[in-house]
Amino acid sequence: MLKELNELGLTAEEAKVYLAILELGGSFVSAIARRAKVNRSSCYHTLDNLVKKGLISSYQRGKVKHYVAEDPKVFIRIAEERTQRTKDLIPQLLSVTNILAFKPKIRFFEGIEGIKAIYEDVLTTEEGEVLGYTNLEGIIELFPDYFKQFNKKKIEKGVRTRYIAPATEEGVDIVDKYFPKKYDKNLLEILMVNPKEFNFQNEIAIYGNKVAVMSLNKDELIGLLVESTTFAQSMKSVFDLAWLGATAFVAQ
């Protein structure tokens, strides 16, 4: 029964002392300590704890204090009271959670695996589209095989993507190499801009309520992931403005 009493919230010594009192039908400290096989000095402290928990009570017989166990059904009452306190606490905990939900969450990543971890998070987006500024040549230098796998998964999920990226020497051929051969063309749109004026060294991906910033420089592999609805919405607006400007520039 010691294990079960431990699970009900009693320490190992409290469980031994409590059982000793039950077996003795109540007694004084020395007898209880001997029966429980615990140190007499520590037994005083343990008995005080059991009294505070409402599991035992004490009375004076002459000059000697005796201890007796309450009805074991007291455990049921204690459990019910604990359950009720928990129920009363839940609304307060939820209110704190709601307050914290408005605070942005920021995570940092390092190394090539850290950058990949952010890309994997991009694949978790369930609604809307992925918007981003990127450098395709930089990505291919870092992990060409992974980039192919990433694009394949994204296309299979039906995630639409719009990129603004510096033009590459390969031009649109780069898309043919690193995206599935057959896919819905509506799922990908890339605006190539002048690499001399807009030579992005990082990728910024905006998706759902998140904004990710990833270094594409192999000597500076760091990433930042911000989860904030208001920040993501602002960055989407900035991207749409840049997209309009890039579209006008390409059309000239």
HELIX and SHEET records of a PDB file:
HELIX    1   1 LEU A    2  GLU A    7  1                                   6    
HELIX    2   2 ALA A   12  LEU A   24  1                                  13    
HELIX    3   3 VAL A   29  ALA A   36  1                                   8    
HELIX    4   4 ARG A   40  LYS A   52  1                                  13    
HELIX    5   5 VAL A   74  ALA A  101  1                                  28    
HELIX    6   6 GLY A  111  VAL A  122  1                                  12    
HELIX    7   7 LEU A  136  LEU A  142  1                                   7    
HELIX    8   8 PRO A  144  GLU A  156  1                                  13    
HELIX    9   9 ASP A  173  TYR A  178  1                                   6    
HELIX   10  10 LYS A  185  LEU A  187  5                                   3    
HELIX   11  11 THR A  229  ALA A  251  1                                  23    
SHEET    1   A 3 SER A  27  PHE A  28  0                                        
SHEET    2   A 3 VAL A  64  ALA A  69 -1                                        
SHEET    3   A 3 ILE A  56  ARG A  61 -1                                        
SHEET    1   B 7 LYS A 105  GLU A 110  0                                        
SHEET    2   B 7 ILE A 222  GLU A 227 -1                                        
SHEET    3   B 7 LYS A 210  SER A 215 -1                                        
SHEET    4   B 7 ASN A 202  TYR A 207 -1                                        
SHEET    5   B 7 GLU A 129  TYR A 133 -1                                        
SHEET    6   B 7 ARG A 160  PRO A 166  1                                        
SHEET    7   B 7 LEU A 188  VAL A 193  1                                        
END                                                                             
